Amino acid sequence: MALVVKARHSGGTSAPLGLRLRRMLSAHEIATLLLLLNASVDVMAATPDVMALREAGLVQLVASEQGEARFALTAEGSAVLRVLGAG
């Protein structure tokens, strides 16, 4: 199964409609989204898959209650999981 997402600029804003990049999520990226559904990931434990998901706008950096930076799903990342029946 192929899942196509529209990439975002590093600033977090979507590109104009005609300039959006499209790519498929890898199985590892989908698995990473599933892991992030239930728990955020420490910045130091970030994998290339987490970084690719961040570039696609599906994952973001958030501050934990202890003030540590962690990766968590964005609304778009949650929407992808809902489409897959997992969110």
GIFENUR-V488875 format. One record per helix or strand of 2 or more residues. SS is the DSSP state (@ for helix, = for strand). FROM is the first residue (numbers start at 1). LEN is the number of residues. If there is no record, write none. Layout:
SS,FROM,LEN  SS,FROM,LEN
//
This chain:
=,4,3  @,17,3  =,22,3  @,27,12  =,41,2  @,43,3  @,48,8  =,59,5  =,69,5  @,75,9
//
